Amino acid sequence: MALKKKRNLSLDKFINFSLYEKKFGFYMKKNPFDKKGDFITAPNISRLFSEMITIWAVSFWQSLGFPKKFNLIELGAGNGEMMKVLIESSKNFPDFFKACNFIIHEKSPILKKIQKKTISHNLVWISKINKIKKEPTIFIANEFFDAIPIKQFRKRNNVWFEKFVNLEHPKKAFFFEKKIDIKKLEKKINFQISKNQSFIEYSEDGLKYLRDISKVIKKNNGGLLLIDYGYNNKKMKNTLQAVSNHKFANILDNIGNVDITHNISFNLFKNFINQMKTLDTKVTSQGNFLVKLGIKQRAEIISKNESFLKKADIYYRVERLINKNKMGTLFKVMFIKNKKNKFSLGF
Ligand SMILES: C[S@@+](CC[C@H](N)C(=O)[O-])C[C@H]1O[C@@H](n2cnc3c(N)ncnc32)[C@H](O)[C@@H]1O
């Protein structure tokens, strides 16, 4: 197994290996979204989630001046459920539907296959997000950034150390640390990430996505709607976790069979975007966003003529998305846009 050749990997390289190694990576060999799968995401809890995203996207498109052609790109589309509903519900807004190039950016070949099966409408899959037509672009990312590998650093006695994994004996893998020059790192990412921190958790690829997306938004107009679990605190913290069969698992056990994720530091994302002088961000909780978009009213409408059981099921699912003790607060929605666009629906 290729694992044997790997000795010492930085944490992000290890996560990349565990999740995306061609043969046995977690996302590369099976569908984690099936009934017996490892987790469930908002679009798979209730289709109302994706319907609310459609309403938001239509209104945002209007605020961009009803462009005759624009791109709507979903980043990391999982089993394709959200894109399927986005397309279906967009048909209620014919001008929007006609103007829209529906696009998916997906890394996993097996999930791409599943997306192709789920979605009957003609759409395009792109491997690089800058390979799009130079038109206004709406990016949608639900639980995309949390699936991108992270690095971790800790400061001890004013010296920074990076977290690594020793994989010499895969069954006995362990973490260790290496001293690093934080200034060099900050020069590389062109961002003062260590300011006021004693612990750093960030994704190099995640920041690269943010930079590339920002360039598109600046040049062609548009925005990014990012939904993910995360926190607003200024101090970064260790949020690395592994999930298997809906339960927490050990990151170093059963490599390739557990999902590895983290919580997004929305403050880090905000600071990163603020550097790009012409862009700004808005953040709210998922619960607030969905309620403002009218998810409760929509639930009422669709359950009107349903049986008691079906009604209860619809409300139970909506509750799971908006309740502050469920996904309502832990999940947050971030909107990145050009400063001059004052659109704020849902925030
Ligand atoms: C946690 S899943 C979320 C799926 C979906 N958005 C949902 O809410 O059900 C993460 C998705 O992002 C994809 N992904 C992760 N890293 C990626 C990358 N660098 N480029 C494209 N897709 C990626 C995964 O394959 C998977 O489809």
Ligand as a Chemical Component Dictionary entry (heavy atoms), coordinates in Angstrom:
data_LIG
# 
_chem_comp.id                   LIG 
_chem_comp.type                 NON-POLYMER 
_chem_comp.pdbx_formal_charge   0 
_chem_comp.three_letter_code    LIG 
# 
loop_
_chem_comp_atom.comp_id 
_chem_comp_atom.atom_id 
_chem_comp_atom.alt_atom_id 
_chem_comp_atom.type_symbol 
_chem_comp_atom.charge 
_chem_comp_atom.model_Cartn_x 
_chem_comp_atom.model_Cartn_y 
_chem_comp_atom.model_Cartn_z 
_chem_comp_atom.pdbx_ordinal 
LIG C1  C1  C 0  -18.562 17.600 3.170  1  
LIG S1  S1  S 1  -18.823 17.364 1.480  2  
LIG C2  C2  C 0  -20.165 18.498 1.174  3  
LIG C3  C3  C 0  -20.983 18.154 -0.028 4  
LIG C4  C4  C 0  -22.175 19.043 -0.370 5  
LIG N1  N1  N 0  -21.815 20.411 -0.557 6  
LIG C5  C5  C 0  -23.277 18.922 0.658  7  
LIG O1  O1  O 0  -23.523 19.871 1.381  8  
LIG O2  O2  O -1 -23.896 17.855 0.753  9  
LIG C6  C6  C 0  -17.421 18.109 0.692  10 
LIG C7  C7  C 0  -17.427 18.067 -0.811 11 
LIG O3  O3  O 0  -16.351 18.835 -1.334 12 
LIG C8  C8  C 0  -15.606 18.057 -2.272 13 
LIG N2  N2  N 0  -14.229 18.593 -2.297 14 
LIG C9  C9  C 0  -13.359 18.636 -1.286 15 
LIG N3  N3  N 0  -12.206 19.243 -1.659 16 
LIG C10 C10 C 0  -12.377 19.623 -2.931 17 
LIG C11 C11 C 0  -11.562 20.328 -3.860 18 
LIG N4  N4  N 0  -10.346 20.736 -3.562 19 
LIG N5  N5  N 0  -12.066 20.576 -5.076 20 
LIG C12 C12 C 0  -13.321 20.175 -5.394 21 
LIG N6  N6  N 0  -14.134 19.493 -4.562 22 
LIG C13 C13 C 0  -13.679 19.220 -3.349 23 
LIG C14 C14 C 0  -15.769 16.649 -1.748 24 
LIG O4  O4  O 0  -15.436 15.676 -2.683 25 
LIG C15 C15 C 0  -17.263 16.678 -1.397 26 
LIG O5  O5  O 0  -18.063 16.586 -2.546 27 
# 
loop_
_chem_comp_bond.comp_id 
_chem_comp_bond.atom_id_1 
_chem_comp_bond.atom_id_2 
_chem_comp_bond.value_order 
_chem_comp_bond.pdbx_ordinal 
LIG C1  S1  SING 1  
LIG S1  C2  SING 2  
LIG S1  C6  SING 3  
LIG C2  C3  SING 4  
LIG C3  C4  SING 5  
LIG C4  N1  SING 6  
LIG C4  C5  SING 7  
LIG C5  O1  DOUB 8  
LIG C5  O2  SING 9  
LIG C6  C7  SING 10 
LIG C7  O3  SING 11 
LIG C7  C15 SING 12 
LIG O3  C8  SING 13 
LIG C8  N2  SING 14 
LIG C8  C14 SING 15 
LIG N2  C9  SING 16 
LIG N2  C13 SING 17 
LIG C9  N3  DOUB 18 
LIG N3  C10 SING 19 
LIG C10 C11 SING 20 
LIG C10 C13 DOUB 21 
LIG C11 N4  SING 22 
LIG C11 N5  DOUB 23 
LIG N5  C12 SING 24 
LIG C12 N6  DOUB 25 
LIG N6  C13 SING 26 
LIG C14 O4  SING 27 
LIG C14 C15 SING 28 
LIG C15 O5  SING 29 
# 
